[in-house]
Amino acid sequence: MKQANLTLKNFAGREFTLRTYAAESGKRPVMIVVPGGSFDHLSKKESTPVALAYYEAGFNTAIVEYNLITDPGMIYPDAALDVLTTVKFYRDHADEYGTFTDEIVTLGFSAGGHVTTTANYFAVSPIYQAEYGYDKDEVLPNKTILGYPLIDIKKIGFPMPEGRDDLLPADPKINDTALAVTRETPASFIFQALDDRIVLVENSISYLQALREAEVPAELHLFETGGHGFGLANYHEHGWPNDEHLASWFKLSLTWLGM
């Protein structure tokens, strides 16, 4: 396996880090991992362990270290542009990195799910295409996986932190990415626990409903228990869960992807 830390510039000219894992030879599909972390850090359990699991399943993988609230500037548009730039990077460097350009998947957890669905919105929006100079076919992933995703910024299980309202984007389709779903939105696989008290399950349900209304292929798995932020749910470390049933989302995603 080849591992590298790359510095890329997104469509707004901002630099970000991409951590990549690639096979020594041959071509593979790509899994682009977008971790959660409340927009102020990147969750460890949703980063390297997930990237390596999909690598072992036959993907070249990458972890996007997208723009956070602690970084200069606003979260958006940069966080979403980081994801779109990553998709384009793999399409532009398919031979060098051994990737199939028509098998690029984005995987967003929690806050990373919001970044991922916002990126899907930006990819098909003529307004953002014109502003940042990309074409849909360059940047739109082929499929998307969402783990307990934040969709509507206000559908959370706690009050919005004081002073954060002024950080909300002006575009209502960013605040609630279900509003941005169109027929062009990538087919999506969603999983979440019903007892999630951080990102309410209504987020996944509303996004599924929007996909259904737009006739976009979709699949939703709701687990009875699991809470929030369970990652792969397959080992004990730092209080992370070890739950065979909850962990089945990973194999289900591979089946959905045709692996």
VEXDO-970652 format. One record per residue: residue number from 1; x negated, y negated, z of N, C-alpha, C, O in turn. Coordinates in steps of 0.1 Angstrom, whole numbers, plus 5000, padded with zeros to 4 digits. Atoms other than C-alpha are relative to their C-alpha. Example, Ala and Ser with C-alpha at 12.3 -4.5 7.8 and 13.67 -1.06 7.14 Angstrom:
BEGIN
  resi  n.c1  n.c2  n.c3  ca.c1  ca.c2  ca.c3  c.c1  c.c2  c.c3  o.c1  o.c2  o.c3
     1  4991  5012  5000   4877   5045   5078  4991  4988  5000  4981  4988  5007
     2  5009  5011  5000   4863   5011   5071  5008  4989  5008  5003  4978  5009
***
This chain:
BEGIN
  resi  n.c1  n.c2  n.c3  ca.c1  ca.c2  ca.c3  c.c1  c.c2  c.c3  o.c1  o.c2  o.c3
     1  4992  5012  5000   5000   5000   5000  4991  4988  5000  4981  4987  5007
     2  5007  5013  5001   4988   4965   4991  5009  4990  5008  5021  4988  5006
     3  4993  5010  4992   4997   4938   5017  4993  4986  4998  4981  4986  4998
     4  5006  5014  5002   4992   4900   5011  5009  4990  5006  5021  4992  5007
     5  4993  5012  4996   5002   4867   5026  4998  4989  4989  4987  4985  4987
     6  5001  5009  5011   5010   4843   4998  5006  4987  5004  5015  4986  5012
     7  4994  5014  4998   5016   4805   4999  5006  4996  4986  4999  4995  4976
     8  4993  5005  5013   5042   4794   4973  5006  4987  5003  5008  4982  5014
     9  4993  5013  5000   5058   4761   4965  5014  5002  4995  5016  5008  4984
    10  4987  4999  5005   5095   4760   4963  5004  4989  4990  4995  4981  4986
    11  4996  5009  5010   5115   4740   4938  5001  4986  5004  5002  4977  4995
    12  5000  5014  4995   5114   4709   4960  4985  4996  5003  4982  4985  5007
    13  5014  5003  4998   5076   4711   4962  4995  5004  5014  4983  5001  5017
    14  5004  4997  4986   5075   4724   4998  4993  5014  5000  4998  5023  4993
    15  5007  4987  4999   5050   4752   5007  5007  5009  5011  5012  5004  5021
    16  4996  4990  4990   5061   4784   5025  4992  5012  4998  4986  5014  4987
    17  5008  4987  5001   5046   4818   5032  5009  5011  4997  5020  5013  5001
    18  4994  4988  5004   5056   4850   5016  4991  5012  5004  4980  5013  4999
    19  5008  4988  4996   5044   4883   5032  5005  5011  4992  5017  5015  4992
    20  4996  4990  5010   5044   4910   5006  4994  5014  5003  4983  5015  5009
    21  5004  4986  4999   5041   4948   5006  5003  5007  4987  5014  5007  4982
    22  4998  4994  5013   5036   4966   4973  4992  5013  4998  4982  5015  5005
    23  5007  4988  5003   5027   5000   4960  4988  4998  4992  4987  4988  4985
    24  5012  5001  5007   4993   5006   4945  5002  5001  4985  4994  4995  4977
    25  4998  4998  5015   5007   5016   4911  5015  5002  4998  5022  5005  5007
    26  4986  4997  5004   5040   5020   4892  5009  4988  5003  5004  4978  5009
    27  4990  5011  4999   5071   4998   4892  5011  5005  5010  5015  5016  5011
    28  4989  4998  4990   5097   4995   4920  5010  4989  5000  5007  4978  4995
    29  4991  5011  4997   5128   4975   4929  4994  4992  5011  4984  4996  5017
    30  5005  5009  4990   5122   4946   4952  5011  4997  5011  5022  4995  5008
    31  4992  5004  4989   5137   4940   4987  4994  4987  5006  4983  4988  5012
    32  5004  5013  4994   5134   4903   4998  5007  4998  5014  5019  4997  5014
    33  4994  5000  4986   5139   4902   5036  5000  4985  5005  4990  4978  5005
    34  4999  5013  4994   5152   4870   5052  5005  5001  5014  5017  5003  5017
    35  4996  4997  4986   5151   4874   5090  5009  4989  5006  5010  4978  5001
    36  4993  5010  4992   5174   4857   5115  4991  4994  5010  4979  4995  5009
    37  5008  5007  4990   5163   4837   5145  5006  4987  5004  4998  4978  5008
    38  4994  5012  4996   5188   4809   5151  4995  4987  4993  4996  4976  4999
    39  5006  5011  5007   5170   4787   5126  4988  4994  5007  4982  4984  5002
    40  5012  5006  4993   5142   4780   5151  4989  5010  5002  4978  5006  5007
    41  5011  4990  5000   5121   4812   5148  5005  5011  4990  5016  5011  4986
    42  4997  4989  5008   5119   4843   5127  5000  5013  5008  4990  5016  5014
    43  4999  4988  4992   5131   4875   5144  4990  5011  4996  4989  5015  4984
    44  5010  4990  5003   5103   4901   5147  5007  5013  4995  5002  5020  4986
    45  4994  4987  5003   5127   4931   5146  5007  5000  4987  5010  5010  4981
    46  4993  5001  5013   5143   4918   5114  4990  4996  4989  4994  4993  4978
    47  5011  5003  5009   5109   4912   5097  4992  5012  4996  4997  5020  4987
    48  5009  4989  5004   5081   4937   5094  5006  5014  5001  5005  5021  4991
    49  4994  4987  5000   5100   4968   5106  5009  5003  4988  5010  5014  4983
    50  4990  4999  5011   5127   4962   5080  4993  5001  4987  4996  5009  4978
    51  5008  4999  5013   5102   4955   5052  4993  5013  4998  4993  5018  4987
    52  5007  4987  5002   5083   4986   5059  5009  5012  4998  5006  5021  4991
    53  4990  4989  5001   5114   5008   5062  5005  5000  4985  5006  5011  4979
    54  4996  5000  5014   5125   4997   5027  4988  5003  4991  4990  5009  4980
    55  5011  4996  5008   5090   5001   5014  4999  5015  5000  4997  5021  4989
    56  5001  4986  4999   5090   5037   5026  5012  5006  4992  5011  5018  4987
    57  4988  4995  5008   5124   5041   5008  4998  4998  4985  5007  5002  4977
    58  5003  5001  5014   5108   5031   4975  5001  4986  4994  5001  4984  4982
    59  5000  5014  5005   5109   4993   4973  4986  4994  5002  4979  4997  5012
    60  5010  5010  4996   5082   4967   4971  5008  4990  5008  5020  4987  5005
    61  4992  5008  4991   5092   4943   4998  4992  4987  5003  4980  4986  5001
    62  5006  5013  4997   5086   4907   5009  5008  4994  5012  5020  4996  5012
    63  4994  5008  4989   5094   4886   5040  4999  4985  4998  4987  4980  4996
    64  5001  5014  5003   5103   4850   5034  5000  4992  5013  5009  4993  5021
    65  5001  5009  4988   5091   4826   5061  5006  4986  4996  4998  4977  4993
    66  4993  5012  5006   5117   4800   5052  5000  4988  5010  4995  4990  5022
    67  5000  5013  4992   5121   4764   5065  5009  5001  5012  5020  5005  5011
    68  4993  5000  4987   5131   4762   5102  5003  4986  5005  4998  4976  5000
    69  4996  5013  4994   5146   4735   5124  4987  4993  5006  4987  4981  5008
    70  5012  5005  4994   5111   4731   5139  4990  4995  4990  4980  4989  4993
    71  5009  5004  5011   5095   4724   5105  5004  4986  4996  5015  4981  4999
    72  4996  5013  5005   5094   4690   5088  5012  5000  4991  5014  5010  4984
    73  4988  5001  5009   5126   4679   5071  5011  5008  5005  5011  5014  5016
    74  4988  4993  4997   5160   4695   5071  4998  5015  4996  4990  5018  4988
    75  5001  4985  5004   5166   4733   5069  5004  5001  4986  4997  5008  4978
    76  4996  4999  5015   5185   4728   5036  4997  4986  4994  4998  4976  5000
    77  5000  4989  5009   5178   4726   5008  4989  5010  5001  4989  5021  4994
    78  5012  4992  5001   5144   4741   5015  5001  5015  5003  4996  5023  4996
    79  4999  4986  4997   5153   4773   5032  5006  5009  4989  5001  5019  4985
    80  4994  4993  5011   5176   4784   5003  4990  5000  4988  4989  5010  4981
    81  5009  5000  5012   5151   4772   4977  4988  5009  5002  4982  5014  4992
    82  5011  4991  4998   5124   4793   4994  5004  5014  4995  4996  5021  4989
    83  4996  4987  5004   5145   4824   4987  5001  5000  4985  4997  5010  4978
    84  4999  5000  5014   5153   4814   4951  4986  5000  4993  4984  5006  4983
    85  5013  5000  5005   5116   4807   4945  4994  5014  5001  4986  5018  4992
    86  5005  4986  4998   5108   4842   4958  5005  5009  4989  4998  5017  4983
    87  4994  4992  5011   5132   4858   4933  4993  4997  4987  4990  5006  4980
    88  5007  5004  5012   5117   4838   4905  4986  5005  4999  4981  5009  4989
    89  5014  4996  4999   5082   4847   4916  4999  5015  4996  4990  5018  4988
    90  5001  4986  5004   5089   4884   4913  5004  5003  4985  5000  5012  4979
    91  4996  4998  5014   5106   4880   4879  4988  4995  4991  4985  5001  4981
    92  5011  5006  5007   5076   4859   4867  4988  5009  5000  4979  5009  4991
    93  5012  4992  4997   5050   4884   4881  5003  5015  5000  4997  5022  5008
    94  4996  4986  4999   5067   4917   4874  4989  5010  4997  4989  5020  5003
    95  5011  4991  5003   5037   4933   4858  4989  5000  5011  4985  5011  5015
    96  5011  5001  4990   5012   4921   4884  5004  5006  5013  4996  5013  5019
    97  4995  4995  4988   5034   4931   4913  5008  5013  4999  5014  5018  5009
    98  4993  4987  5002   5050   4962   4898  5014  5000  5003  5018  5009  5011
    99  4986  5001  4996   5086   4952   4900  5009  5000  4988  5006  4996  4977
   100  4989  5000  5009   5118   4958   4881  5007  4986  5001  5013  4983  5012
   101  4994  5014  4999   5132   4923   4872  5015  5000  5002  5021  4990  5006
   102  4985  4999  4999   5168   4936   4872  5004  5008  5012  5015  5012  5013
   103  4997  4993  4988   5166   4953   4906  4994  4992  5012  4986  4997  5020
   104  5004  5009  4989   5159   4924   4930  5011  4998  5010  5022  4993  5006
   105  4990  5001  4989   5178   4925   4963  4996  4991  5011  4984  4991  5015
   106  5003  5008  4988   5180   4899   4990  5007  5006  5012  5019  5010  5011
   107  4995  4994  4988   5186   4910   5026  4999  4989  5011  4988  4986  5015
   108  5000  5010  4990   5196   4884   5052  5007  5004  5013  5018  5009  5012
   109  4994  4997  4987   5202   4889   5089  5004  4987  5007  4996  4977  5007
   110  4996  5011  4991   5222   4865   5111  4998  4986  4993  5004  4984  4983
   111  5003  5013  5007   5209   4829   5103  4994  5002  4987  4997  4994  4978
   112  5005  4997  5013   5190   4845   5075  5011  5004  4990  5009  5003  4978
   113  4988  4997  5009   5224   4857   5061  5005  4987  4995  5010  4986  4984
   114  4995  5013  5005   5234   4821   5059  4990  4994  4990  4995  4989  4980
   115  5009  5004  5010   5202   4812   5041  5001  5008  4987  5001  5002  4976
   116  4999  4992  5012   5207   4841   5017  5012  4997  4993  5012  4996  4980
   117  4988  5003  5007   5243   4833   5009  5000  4985  4995  5006  4983  4984
   118  5002  5013  5006   5234   4796   5005  4991  5001  4988  4994  4994  4978
   119  5008  4998  5012   5207   4807   4981  5008  5005  4988  5006  5000  4977
   120  4991  4995  5011   5233   4826   4961  5008  4989  4994  5011  4988  4982
   121  4992  5011  5004   5254   4795   4960  4992  4990  4991  4996  4986  4981
   122  5009  5009  5007   5225   4773   4949  4997  5006  4986  4996  4998  4976
   123  5004  4994  5012   5216   4798   4922  5010  4998  4988  5006  4997  4977
   124  4990  5001  5011   5249   4795   4903  5006  4986  4999  5015  4984  4991
   125  4995  5013  5001   5256   4759   4910  4994  4991  4990  4981  4989  4991
   126  5006  5009  5010   5251   4736   4880  4994  4987  5006  4984  4982  5001
   127  5005  5012  4994   5245   4707   4904  4986  5002  5005  4977  4994  5003
   128  5013  4997  4995   5216   4723   4922  4990  5005  4989  4978  5002  4990
   129  5008  4996  5011   5203   4738   4890  4994  4988  4993  4982  4987  4991
   130  5005  5013  5006   5200   4703   4875  4991  4993  5009  4981  4987  5004
   131  5008  5008  4991   5186   4688   4906  4986  5006  5002  4976  4998  5003
   132  5013  4993  4997   5158   4714   4911  4994  5007  4988  4983  5012  4990
   133  5006  4996  5012   5152   4725   4876  4997  5015  4998  4987  5019  4994
   134  5000  4986  5002   5159   4762   4875  5012  5005  4992  5022  4998  4992
   135  4988  4994  5006   5182   4785   4855  5005  5011  5009  4997  5018  5016
   136  4994  4989  4992   5206   4810   4871  4992  5013  4998  4990  5020  5008
   137  5006  4986  5003   5190   4840   4854  4986  5001  5006  4981  5012  5007
   138  5013  4999  4994   5156   4831   4869  5000  5003  5015  4991  5010  5020
   139  5000  5000  4986   5167   4829   4905  5010  5008  5007  5010  5010  5019
   140  4989  4993  4994   5199   4849   4911  4996  5014  5003  4992  5021  4993
   141  5003  4986  4997   5192   4882   4929  5011  5009  4993  5022  5005  4990
   142  4991  4991  5005   5209   4913   4915  5010  5005  5010  5022  5008  5006
   143  4991  4996  4989   5224   4924   4948  4996  4993  5013  4985  4988  5014
   144  5003  5006  4987   5226   4911   4984  5005  5009  5011  5016  5015  5010
   145  4996  4993  4987   5227   4928   5018  5000  4990  5011  4991  4982  5012
   146  4999  5010  4989   5239   4909   5048  5003  5008  5013  5012  5015  5015
   147  4999  4994  4987   5234   4920   5084  5005  4990  5010  4998  4980  5013
   148  4994  5010  4990   5257   4903   5110  4998  4986  4996  4992  4978  5003
   149  5004  5013  5005   5255   4872   5088  5008  4988  5005  5020  4990  5007
   150  4993  5012  4997   5263   4837   5098  5005  4995  4986  4996  4993  4977
   151  4994  5005  5013   5286   4825   5070  5006  4985  5002  5002  4976  4995
   152  4994  5013  4996   5306   4796   5086  4992  4995  5013  4993  5002  5023
   153  5008  5004  4989   5283   4776   5109  5008  4998  5013  5002  4998  5023
   154  4992  5002  4988   5312   4770   5133  5006  5012  5005  5013  5012  5016
   155  4994  4987  4994   5322   4806   5137  4990  5007  5008  4985  5018  5005
   156  5009  4994  4991   5299   4813   5165  5006  5001  5014  5016  4994  5017
   157  4993  4997  4988   5306   4826   5200  4995  4991  5012  4996  4995  5023
   158  5005  5010  4990   5292   4795   5219  5002  4986  4994  5002  4985  4982
   159  4999  5014  5006   5295   4757   5216  4988  4996  4992  4977  5000  4995
   160  5011  5005  5008   5274   4740   5190  4991  4992  5010  4996  4983  5017
   161  5009  5008  4991   5243   4727   5209  5002  4985  4998  5003  4980  4987
   162  4998  5014  5000   5246   4691   5218  4989  4993  4991  4977  4996  4992
   163  5010  5007  5009   5230   4668   5192  4997  5007  4987  4990  5002  4979
   164  5003  4993  5013   5230   4694   5164  5010  4996  4989  5007  4999  4977
   165  4990  5003  5010   5261   4681   5146  4994  4991  4988  4998  4993  4977
   166  5006  5009  5010   5240   4655   5128  4990  5008  4991  4986  5002  4981
   167  5009  4992  5008   5219   4683   5114  5008  5009  4990  5002  5015  4981
   168  4992  4993  5010   5248   4699   5095  5000  4994  4986  5000  4982  4985
   169  5001  5005  5014   5246   4697   5057  5013  4992  4997  5024  4995  5002
   170  4988  5007  5005   5270   4673   5039  5009  5009  4991  5021  5006  4990
   171  4993  4991  5010   5280   4700   5014  5008  5010  5008  5002  5019  5015
   172  4992  4990  4992   5310   4720   5029  4997  5014  4995  5000  5023  5003
   173  5003  4986  5004   5300   4750   5008  4987  5006  5006  4985  5018  5005
   174  5011  4995  4992   5268   4752   5028  5004  5003  5014  5001  5013  5020
   175  4995  4997  4986   5286   4749   5061  5008  5013  5001  5007  5020  5011
   176  4992  4987  5000   5309   4778   5051  4997  5005  4986  5004  5002  4976
   177  5004  4995  5013   5293   4798   5023  5010  5009  4993  5009  5012  4982
   178  4989  4993  5006   5325   4818   5018  5007  4992  4989  5012  4997  4979
   179  4993  5010  5009   5338   4787   5000  4992  5000  4987  4997  4995  4977
   180  5008  5000  5012   5309   4791   4975  5000  5012  4991  4994  5013  4981
   181  5000  4987  5008   5316   4826   4963  5008  4998  4987  5018  4992  4987
   182  4994  4999  5014   5324   4830   4926  4998  5013  4994  4992  5022  5000
   183  5002  4987  5007   5325   4858   4901  4985  5003  4998  4982  5014  4996
   184  5014  4999  5003   5288   4852   4896  4992  5004  5013  4980  5008  5012
   185  5007  4997  4988   5279   4859   4933  4996  5015  4999  5004  5023  4995
   186  5005  4986  5001   5258   4891   4936  5009  5010  5008  5015  5006  5019
   187  4993  4989  4992   5275   4924   4947  4993  5000  5014  4981  4999  5015
   188  5005  5001  4986   5272   4925   4985  5003  5012  5009  5015  5017  5008
   189  4998  4990  4990   5268   4951   5012  4998  4993  5014  4988  4986  5016
   190  5000  5007  4987   5277   4938   5047  5002  5010  5012  5009  5019  5010
   191  4998  4992  4988   5274   4953   5082  4999  4991  5012  4992  4981  5012
   192  5000  5008  4987   5281   4940   5117  5007  5009  5010  5014  5018  5007
   193  4993  4994  4989   5293   4951   5151  5012  4992  5004  5011  4979  5005
   194  4988  5007  4996   5328   4942   5163  4998  4992  5013  5005  4982  5015
   195  5002  5007  4987   5315   4932   5197  4989  4990  5000  4984  4986  5010
   196  5010  5011  5002   5291   4906   5183  5006  4987  5006  5016  4982  5002
   197  4995  5012  4994   5295   4876   5206  4992  4988  4997  4995  4977  5002
   198  5008  5012  5005   5269   4854   5189  5005  4995  4987  5010  4984  4986
   199  4993  5003  5013   5280   4854   5153  5012  5009  4999  5012  5021  4998
   200  4988  4993  4999   5316   4863   5153  5003  5008  4987  4999  5004  4976
   201  4998  4990  5011   5328   4892   5131  5009  4993  4989  5009  4998  4978
   202  4993  5008  5010   5351   4867   5113  4992  4995  4989  4997  4993  4978
   203  5009  5004  5010   5321   4856   5094  4999  5011  4989  5001  5008  4977
   204  5001  4989  5010   5317   4890   5076  5013  5002  4993  5014  5004  4981
   205  4987  4997  5006   5354   4894   5071  5004  4989  4990  5009  4992  4980
   206  4997  5011  5009   5358   4859   5056  4992  5001  4987  4997  4998  4976
   207  5009  4999  5012   5329   4865   5032  5005  5012  4991  5005  5011  4979
   208  4995  4989  5008   5343   4899   5022  5013  4996  4993  5015  5000  4981
   209  4988  5005  5007   5377   4883   5015  4997  4991  4988  5004  4993  4978
   210  5003  5009  5012   5361   4857   4993  4994  5008  4989  4997  5006  4977
   211  5005  4991  5011   5342   4884   4974  5011  5007  4993  5011  5009  4981
   212  4988  4992  5005   5374   4904   4970  5008  4991  4990  5012  4995  4980
   213  4992  5009  5008   5393   4874   4957  4993  4996  4987  4999  4994  4976
   214  5007  5003  5012   5365   4867   4932  4997  5012  4992  4990  5011  4981
   215  5002  4987  5007   5364   4904   4921  4986  5003  4999  4981  5009  4989
   216  5014  4996  4999   5328   4908   4932  4999  5013  5008  5005  5014  5018
   217  5001  4987  4992   5319   4944   4942  4994  4998  5014  4984  4990  5015
   218  5005  5002  4987   5314   4946   4979  5004  5012  5009  5013  5020  5006
   219  4998  4989  4990   5312   4970   5009  4998  4994  5014  4987  4988  5016
   220  5001  5005  4986   5317   4962   5046  5001  5011  5010  5010  5019  5009
   221  5000  4990  4990   5308   4984   5075  5000  4993  5014  4991  4985  5017
   222  4999  5006  4986   5320   4974   5110  4999  5011  5010  5006  5021  5010
   223  5003  4990  4989   5306   4993   5140  5007  4995  5012  5008  4983  5015
   224  4993  5004  4988   5326   4993   5172  4992  4993  5010  4996  4983  5015
   225  5009  5006  4990   5297   4984   5194  4986  4998  4993  4982  5005  4984
   226  5013  5002  5005   5262   4971   5188  4995  4986  5003  4983  4983  5003
   227  5004  5014  4996   5263   4934   5198  4993  4993  4988  4997  4996  4976
   228  5007  5008  5011   5241   4910   5178  4985  5002  5000  4979  5005  5010
   229  5015  5000  5002   5206   4912   5164  4994  5014  5003  4983  5015  5008
   230  5005  4987  4997   5202   4950   5165  4989  5005  4989  4984  5016  4991
   231  5010  4996  5010   5179   4952   5134  5003  5014  4995  5014  5017  4991
   232  4999  4986  5004   5172   4988   5124  5007  5009  5010  5012  5020  5006
   233  4994  4993  4989   5186   5000   5157  4995  5014  5002  5003  5023  5005
   234  5005  4986  5000   5163   5030   5156  4989  5003  5010  4982  5013  5009
   235  5011  4998  4991   5138   5026   5184  5001  4991  5012  5007  4981  5012
   236  5000  5009  4988   5132   5013   5219  4986  4993  5000  4976  4998  5000
   237  5011  5009  4998   5108   4984   5221  5005  4986  5003  5013  4981  4995
   238  4996  5013  4996   5111   4951   5238  5015  4998  5002  5021  4988  4999
   239  4986  5001  4998   5147   4959   5246  5008  5002  4987  5020  5000  4988
   240  4993  4998  5012   5156   4967   5210  5008  5013  5001  5004  5022  5008
   241  4991  4988  4998   5184   4993   5206  4995  5012  4993  4988  5011  4983
   242  5003  4987  5007   5180   5030   5197  5014  5006  5000  5018  5013  5009
   243  4987  4995  5002   5214   5040   5184  5002  5006  4986  5002  4999  4976
   244  5000  4993  5013   5216   5066   5157  5012  4996  4991  5011  4995  4979
   245  4988  5004  5007   5252   5057   5147  4998  4986  4994  5000  4984  4982
   246  5002  5013  5004   5244   5020   5145  4989  4999  4989  4990  4991  4979
   247  5011  5000  5009   5212   5027   5126  5004  5006  4986  4996  5004  4977
   248  4995  4994  5012   5232   5045   5099  5002  4990  4989  5003  4993  4977
   249  4998  5011  5011   5237   5011   5081  4989  5001  4990  4991  4998  4978
   250  5011  5001  5010   5202   5015   5066  5002  5011  4989  5000  5008  4978
   251  4998  4989  5010   5209   5049   5049  5012  4996  4991  5012  4999  4979
   252  4989  5004  5008   5243   5036   5039  4997  4989  4989  5002  4990  4978
   253  5005  5010  5010   5226   5006   5022  4993  5006  4989  4994  5002  4977
   254  5008  4993  5011   5203   5029   5003  5010  5007  4990  5008  5007  4978
   255  4990  4993  5008   5233   5050   4991  5007  4989  4991  5009  4992  4979
   256  4994  5010  5008   5250   5018   4980  4991  4994  4989  4996  4991  4978
   257  5009  5005  5010   5219   5007   4961  4996  5011  4990  4990  5008  4980
   258  5003  4989  5009   5217   5041   4944  4987  5006  5001  4981  5012  4992
   259  5014  4995  4997   5184   5051   4960  5001  5015  5005  4991  5021  5008
***
